[in-house]
Amino acid sequence: MIAALELDDRFTRAGHAIAYLAVTLPVTLLALPAVAFLVLGAALSVAGIGLPVLLAAAAFCRALERLDRRAANRWLGAQVPPIPQPVLGTGGAFRRSLYLLSDRSLWRTVTHLTLRPLLVVAMLVVALAPVFVFALLLQLGVGGLAGAADVDYVGPWPLNAWVGLVLLAFAVPAAALSIAALEALYRVLAVSSHALLVPRMAPGGPVREMLAESLGDRTVSVAYWLPDRERFVDELGRQVELPPPGSGRAWTAVDRDGRRLAAIIHDAALDTSPELVMAAAAASSLAIDNERLKADLQARVEELRLSRLRIIEAGDAARRRIERDLHDGAQQQLVSLALDLRMLKARLKDPQIDELTARLAAALAELRELARGIHPAILTDRGLAPAIQSLADRGAVAIDTDVEVEERLPAPIEAAAYFLVAEALTNVARYAEATSARVEVRRSGEALVVEVSDDGVGGVDPSAGSGIRGLQDRVAAVGGTLEIDSPVGHGTRLRATLPVPE
C-alpha cells in the first residue's frame, strides 16, 4: 500500500513538472526578447527618450514573471510571494528612469528571465533523454511484435517478435528511469524557481522587516510561541493575544520540524492566499526560531521584573495600610489624650500636666514623622508635587524644587520618585555637608526624570551603603535606571529615569 502511494506521488510530481513546463512555455520563449526590449529601453533612457519603452518592457517582464510565479505555486508548490510593485518616483523622464532602473526587484526579474531559457534547455536535455529512450524502445518493441515496424533491423538483429519482446523488457527500466528523471526535474524546477523568484533576505535583518518586505504588508507582526508557558509573546517578551475572526487581522501558524514556533499576524486580505504567507514563513523559519529564543529570554526577564514590581507594590500597599492604621488609630488616640490633658490642666492647674503635655506632643510628633516615613498620606491624597515640596520644607538645608508634573502618575512611579528624593535629601542632610540642594522632576517623552543635586563634598560610593542599593532596586523594579555622579569636592547628582506606561 505504501509503495503504491509512493509510486502515485512520483507520477504526480512527474506530471506536474511536465504541466509546469507546458504552461510556462510562453515565458521560456519570450524571456530573452523581453530582456532585450528592456535593455533597449534603458539605453534610450540615457538620451531621455526611452521612458515609455522602458516602462512597457518592465511591465512585460513583470507580467512574464507573474505568470511563472503562479505556475510555480500551482504546479511546483514553490510558495513564491507576490512580486513587489516598482517604485517610479517623481520628476522628469530621466529621473523616473533612474528610479525604475534602481529597483532591485526589476533586476532580479531580468536575471531570472535571462537564466530561465538556458536552465530549461539544460534540464530538458538531461531529464527528457530517458523519456526519449523509453519511447523509442516502446515503439520498436510494439512494432516488432506487430510486424509493422518502420525499421527492419535493430543493430545486427532483425526486428521480429522475439527482439520486440526483449525491447519491451528493456522499456520497463527505461520507464522507471524516465519517471525518476521527471521527478528530479520537478524538484530542480521547484528549487530553482524559488531561488530565482523569491527575494533574498538579509540574514541579520529583523524578522518582521523581512516578512513585511516579502508579503507587502507593513503592519505584519510576529508572535512567538513559548511552549512551557503556553502563550504567544512579542519580541520584548510581552504576552500577545491573537486576532479573532472578523477583526480585519488574521494569523498564520509557523511550524518547524513538527514544533510550533510562532504566528505571523497579518492583514486579513492575505488570508485568501495562505500559500504566500507560508512561503514567507518557510523562508524565514530559522530566523523566527532564533528570534523565538530571544523572546523567551525577554519573557523571563519581564516576568522577573514584574515579580519584583509586585513585591515593591505589595510593600507599598502594606506601608500605606500601616500609615492609615497609625493615623486613624494611635495618632487619633494621642490627639484625643492631648485634648483631655488640656481640659484637665484648666481644672487642676497642676504643673506636672504641662510636662505630660510636652512629652505627649513630642511622642505625637515622632509618630507623625514615623507615619510620614512609612508612606506619606500627602503623596496618596495630593500627588507627587505637594509631597516633594513637603520634603523640601522640612529639609535641613535650603532646597529649591522644580516639579513640572501636573497629572497623577501610576502609584509605583510616584512612590519610586518620592522615596528617591526622600533618601537623597536625607543623605544630603547627614553626609554631604552641603549648603543647598535642588530637586527637579519633569516628563521627558514617555519617562519621568528625577534629579537631585547638592553642593556638598561629593565622593559618594554606590556600593558602600544599603540606601543607594535600595534606591537602585526600587528604580529598577519599575523598569527605570539610576545614574550617580559624585566627583570628590564637587557635590553629588542623582538622576533617575522612570518609564511611565500608557
C-alpha positions in Angstrom: 0.0 0.0 0.0 2.8 2.4 0.9 4.7 1.5 -2.2 1.6 2.2 -4.3 1.1 5.6 -2.7 4.8 6.5 -3.2 4.6 5.5 -6.9 1.5 7.6 -7.3 3.2 10.6 -5.7 6.1 10.1 -8.2 3.7 10.0 -11.1 2.0 13.1 -9.8 5.3 15.1 -9.4 6.4 14.0 -12.9 3.1 15.1 -14.3 3.3 18.4 -12.5 6.8 19.0 -13.9 5.5 18.5 -17.5 2.5 20.7 -16.8 4.7 23.5 -15.4 6.9 23.4 -18.5 3.9 23.4 -20.8 2.2 26.3 -19.0 5.3 28.4 -18.8 6.4 27.8 -22.4 5.5 31.4 -23.4 7.8 32.6 -20.5 10.6 30.5 -21.9 10.2 31.6 -25.5 9.6 35.4 -24.7 12.2 35.7 -21.8 15.2 36.8 -23.9 13.2 39.1 -26.2 11.7 40.8 -23.2 15.1 41.3 -21.6 16.4 42.7 -24.9 13.4 45.0 -25.0 14.2 46.2 -21.5 17.9 46.8 -22.3 16.8 48.9 -25.4 14.6 51.0 -23.2 17.4 51.5 -20.7 19.8 52.6 -23.4 17.3 55.0 -24.9 16.6 56.5 -21.5 20.1 57.8 -21.4 19.1 60.1 -24.3 15.9 61.0 -22.4 13.5 59.4 -24.9 13.3 55.8 -23.7 11.0 56.0 -20.7 7.9 54.7 -22.5 9.9 51.8 -23.9 11.4 51.2 -20.5 8.0 51.2 -18.8 6.5 48.9 -21.3 9.4 46.5 -21.2 9.5 46.4 -17.4 5.7 45.8 -17.3 6.1 43.0 -19.9 9.0 41.4 -17.9 6.9 41.5 -14.7 3.9 40.0 -16.5 6.1 37.1 -17.5 7.4 36.7 -14.0 3.9 36.8 -12.5 2.9 34.0 -15.0 5.9 32.0 -13.9 5.1 32.6 -10.2 1.5 31.5 -10.5 2.6 28.3 -12.4 5.3 27.6 -9.9 2.9 27.9 -7.0 0.3 25.9 -8.7 2.3 23.0 -10.2 5.6 23.0 -8.1 4.4 24.2 -4.7 7.2 26.8 -4.7 5.2 29.2 -2.4 6.6 32.3 -4.1 5.2 35.6 -2.6 3.8 38.3 -4.8 6.1 40.4 -6.9 6.5 43.9 -5.3 5.3 46.8 -7.4 8.0 49.1 -8.9 8.9 52.5 -7.5 8.6 55.1 -10.2 9.3 58.2 -8.1 8.6 61.7 -9.3 10.3 64.2 -11.6 11.3 64.2 -15.2 11.6 61.2 -17.6 15.3 60.7 -16.9 14.8 60.8 -13.1 11.9 58.3 -13.3 14.0 56.1 -15.4 16.7 56.1 -12.8 14.2 55.2 -10.1 13.0 52.3 -12.2 16.4 51.1 -13.1 17.5 51.2 -9.4 14.7 48.8 -8.4 16.3 45.6 -7.2 13.2 43.5 -7.8 13.3 44.5 -11.5 16.9 43.4 -11.9 16.0 40.1 -10.1 13.3 39.7 -12.7 15.8 40.4 -15.5 18.3 37.8 -14.1 15.5 35.2 -13.8 14.3 35.8 -17.4 17.9 35.7 -18.7 18.8 32.5 -17.0 15.5 30.7 -17.5 15.8 29.6 -21.2 19.3 28.3 -20.5 18.3 26.4 -17.4 15.2 24.9 -19.0 17.1 23.7 -22.1 19.8 22.1 -19.9 17.2 20.4 -17.6 15.2 19.2 -20.6 18.2 17.6 -22.3 19.1 15.8 -19.1 15.6 14.8 -18.0 14.0 14.0 -21.3 16.8 11.8 -22.6 15.5 8.8 -20.6 11.9 9.6 -21.8 13.1 9.6 -25.4 14.9 6.2 -24.9 11.7 4.8 -23.3 9.5 6.0 -26.1 11.9 4.5 -28.7 12.1 1.1 -27.0 8.3 1.0 -26.7 7.8 1.9 -30.3 10.3 -0.6 -31.6 9.1 -3.3 -29.3 5.4 -2.9 -30.2 6.4 -2.7 -33.9 8.4 -5.9 -33.6 5.5 -7.8 -32.0 3.0 -6.4 -34.6 5.4 -6.9 -37.5 4.7 -3.4 -38.7 7.8 -1.5 -37.7 9.4 1.2 -39.9 12.8 -0.5 -39.5 13.9 -4.0 -40.3 17.0 -4.3 -38.0 18.0 -3.2 -34.5 21.7 -3.2 -34.8 22.8 -6.6 -36.2 19.5 -8.3 -35.2 16.4 -8.4 -37.4 13.3 -6.8 -35.8 11.0 -9.7 -35.1 8.7 -10.7 -32.3 11.5 -12.1 -30.1 13.6 -8.9 -30.4 10.4 -6.9 -29.8 9.8 -8.7 -26.5 13.4 -8.0 -25.5 13.0 -4.4 -26.3 9.8 -4.2 -24.3 11.6 -5.8 -21.4 14.2 -3.1 -21.6 11.4 -0.5 -21.8 10.3 -1.3 -18.2 13.6 0.0 -16.5 13.6 2.8 -19.1 10.1 3.8 -17.9 11.3 3.8 -14.3 14.3 5.8 -15.2 12.0 8.3 -17.0 9.8 8.7 -14.0 12.8 9.3 -11.8 14.2 11.8 -14.2 10.9 13.7 -14.4 10.6 13.6 -10.6 14.1 15.0 -10.3 13.2 17.6 -12.9 10.2 18.6 -10.7 12.5 19.0 -7.7 15.1 21.0 -9.6 12.4 23.3 -11.1 10.9 23.9 -7.7 14.2 24.8 -6.1 15.4 26.9 -9.0 12.0 28.8 -9.2 12.0 29.5 -5.5 15.7 30.6 -5.7 15.2 32.9 -8.7 11.7 34.4 -7.8 11.9 34.8 -4.0 13.8 38.0 -3.0 16.8 37.3 -0.9 16.5 38.4 2.8 19.3 39.8 4.8 20.2 37.0 7.3 20.8 39.5 10.1 17.7 41.7 9.4 14.7 41.8 11.8 12.2 39.0 11.1 9.3 41.5 11.0 11.1 43.6 8.4 11.8 40.6 6.2 8.2 39.4 6.4 6.9 42.9 5.7 9.0 43.1 2.5 8.1 39.6 1.3 4.3 40.0 2.0 4.0 43.7 1.1 2.2 44.3 4.4 3.9 46.9 6.6 1.6 46.1 9.5 2.8 42.5 9.8 4.0 41.3 13.2 5.3 38.1 14.7 4.0 36.4 17.9 6.5 33.8 19.3 5.1 30.7 20.9 6.5 29.7 24.3 5.6 26.1 24.9 6.4 26.0 28.7 4.1 29.0 29.3 1.6 28.1 26.6 1.3 31.6 25.3 2.4 33.9 22.5 4.7 36.9 23.2 6.3 39.6 21.2 10.0 40.3 20.8 10.0 42.1 24.1 8.5 39.1 26.0 5.1 40.7 26.5 2.0 38.5 26.0 0.2 38.8 22.7 -3.4 37.9 22.0 -4.0 36.5 18.5 -6.6 38.5 16.5 -10.1 37.0 16.5 -12.1 36.4 13.2 -13.8 39.5 11.8 -11.2 41.9 13.3 -9.6 42.7 10.0 -6.5 40.8 11.0 -5.5 37.2 10.6 -2.7 34.9 11.7 -0.8 32.0 10.2 1.0 29.4 12.3 4.7 28.8 11.7 6.0 25.3 12.4 9.4 23.8 12.0 10.3 20.1 12.4 6.9 19.5 13.9 7.3 22.2 16.5 5.1 25.3 16.8 7.4 28.4 16.5 5.3 31.4 16.1 2.3 33.0 14.5 2.5 35.7 11.8 -0.2 38.3 12.3 -1.1 40.0 9.0 -3.8 41.7 7.1 -6.9 39.6 6.7 -6.7 40.2 2.9 -3.6 37.9 2.8 -5.7 35.1 4.3 -7.2 34.4 0.9 -3.7 33.4 -0.3 -2.3 31.4 2.6 0.5 29.9 0.4 2.1 33.3 0.2 2.3 33.7 3.9 3.5 30.2 4.3 6.2 30.8 1.7 7.5 33.8 3.6 7.3 31.8 6.9 9.2 28.9 5.3 11.9 31.3 4.0 12.5 32.9 7.5 11.7 29.9 9.8 15.3 29.7 11.0 15.4 33.4 11.8 12.0 33.1 13.5 13.3 30.2 15.7 16.3 32.3 16.7 14.1 35.3 17.5 11.8 33.0 19.5 14.7 32.1 21.8 15.4 35.7 22.3 11.7 36.4 23.0 11.7 33.5 25.5 14.7 35.1 27.3 13.0 38.5 27.3 9.8 37.0 28.6 11.7 35.5 31.6 13.4 38.9 32.2 9.9 40.6 32.0 8.5 38.1 34.5 11.4 38.7 36.8 10.8 42.5 36.6 7.1 42.1 37.1 7.6 39.8 40.1 10.0 42.4 41.6 7.5 45.1 40.9 4.7 43.1 42.6 6.9 42.8 45.7 7.5 46.6 45.7 3.8 47.3 45.2 2.9 44.8 48.0 5.4 46.6 50.3 4.0 50.0 49.4 0.4 48.8 50.0 1.5 47.4 53.4 3.2 50.8 54.2 0.1 52.7 53.2 -2.0 50.4 55.4 0.3 50.8 58.4 0.3 54.6 57.8 -3.5 54.7 57.8 -3.7 52.5 60.9 -1.3 54.8 62.7 -3.2 57.9 61.5 -6.6 56.6 62.3 -5.7 54.6 65.4 -2.7 55.5 67.7 -2.3 59.1 66.3 -6.0 59.9 66.9 -5.8 58.4 70.4 -2.8 60.6 71.2 -4.6 63.7 69.9 -7.6 62.9 72.0 -5.4 62.3 75.0 -3.7 65.7 74.5 -7.1 67.4 74.5 -8.1 65.6 77.7 -4.8 66.8 79.3 -5.6 70.4 78.3 -9.0 70.2 79.8 -7.5 68.6 83.0 -4.9 71.3 83.2 -7.6 74.0 83.0 -9.4 72.5 86.0 -6.4 71.4 88.2 -3.7 74.0 87.4 -1.1 71.2 88.1 2.4 72.0 86.6 3.0 68.2 86.1 0.3 68.3 83.5 2.4 70.7 81.4 5.3 68.2 81.5 3.0 65.4 80.4 1.5 67.5 77.6 5.0 68.3 76.3 6.0 64.7 76.4 2.8 63.7 74.6 3.3 66.4 71.9 6.9 65.0 71.3 5.5 61.5 71.0 2.8 62.7 68.7 5.4 64.5 66.5 7.6 61.4 66.4 4.6 59.2 65.5 3.6 61.6 62.7 7.2 61.6 61.4 7.2 57.8 61.5 3.9 57.6 59.6 5.2 60.0 57.0 8.4 57.9 56.6 6.4 54.7 56.2 4.2 56.2 53.4 3.2 59.9 53.2 -0.5 60.5 53.1 0.1 63.6 51.1 1.5 61.5 48.3 -1.6 59.3 48.1 -4.0 62.2 48.5 -2.5 65.1 46.6 0.2 63.7 44.3 3.9 64.0 43.7 4.5 67.7 43.5 3.0 68.6 47.0 4.7 65.5 48.5 8.1 66.6 47.3 7.5 70.2 48.4 6.7 68.9 51.9 10.1 67.1 51.9 11.8 70.4 50.8 10.0 72.4 53.6 11.4 70.0 56.2 14.9 69.9 54.8 17.9 70.7 56.9 19.4 72.9 54.1 17.9 75.3 51.6 16.2 73.2 48.9 15.0 74.5 45.6 12.3 72.4 43.9 11.1 72.4 40.3 8.4 69.8 39.7 6.8 70.0 36.3 4.3 67.2 36.7 0.7 68.2 36.9 -1.1 64.9 36.2 -1.3 61.9 38.5 1.1 59.1 37.7 0.9 55.4 38.4 1.3 54.7 42.1 4.6 52.7 41.7 6.1 55.5 39.7 5.1 58.2 42.2 6.4 56.1 45.1 9.7 55.4 43.4 10.2 59.1 42.6 9.2 60.2 46.2 11.4 57.8 48.0 14.3 58.6 45.7 14.0 62.3 46.6 13.5 61.5 50.3 16.6 59.2 50.5 18.7 61.7 48.5 17.7 64.6 50.8 18.4 62.5 53.9 21.9 61.8 52.6 22.4 65.5 51.8 21.5 66.3 55.4 23.6 63.6 57.0 26.7 63.2 54.9 27.0 65.8 52.1 28.0 68.9 54.3 26.0 70.9 51.7 24.6 74.4 52.0 21.9 73.9 49.3 20.2 71.3 47.2 18.0 71.2 44.2 15.2 68.8 43.1 14.0 68.7 39.5 11.1 66.4 38.3 9.9 66.6 34.7 8.3 64.5 32.0 10.5 63.6 29.1 8.6 61.8 26.4 7.3 58.5 27.9 9.5 58.8 31.0 9.7 60.7 34.3 13.1 62.2 35.0 14.0 62.9 38.6 17.3 64.8 39.5 18.6 65.6 43.0 21.8 67.6 43.2 23.7 69.3 46.0 26.9 71.4 46.5 28.4 69.2 49.1 31.7 67.2 49.3 30.7 64.5 46.9 32.6 61.3 46.7 29.5 59.0 47.1 30.3 55.3 46.6 27.1 53.5 45.4 28.5 50.2 46.6 29.2 51.4 50.1 25.8 51.8 51.6 22.5 49.9 51.6 20.5 53.1 51.0 21.7 53.7 47.4 21.4 50.0 46.6 17.8 50.1 47.9 17.1 53.0 45.6 18.6 51.2 42.7 16.4 48.2 43.3 13.3 50.3 43.6 14.1 52.2 40.4 14.9 49.0 38.6 11.7 47.4 39.8 9.7 49.9 37.7 12.0 49.5 34.7 14.0 52.6 35.4 17.7 53.5 35.5 19.6 55.4 38.2 22.8 57.4 37.5 25.0 58.8 40.2 27.6 61.5 39.5 29.6 62.4 42.6 33.1 63.7 42.0 35.1 64.5 45.2 34.6 68.1 46.2 32.0 68.9 43.6 28.8 67.7 45.0 26.5 64.8 44.1 23.9 64.4 41.4 21.4 61.6 41.3 19.4 61.2 38.1 16.6 58.6 37.7 14.7 57.8 34.5 11.4 56.1 35.2 9.3 54.8 32.3 5.7 55.9 32.5 3.4 53.3 31.0 0.4 54.4 29.0 
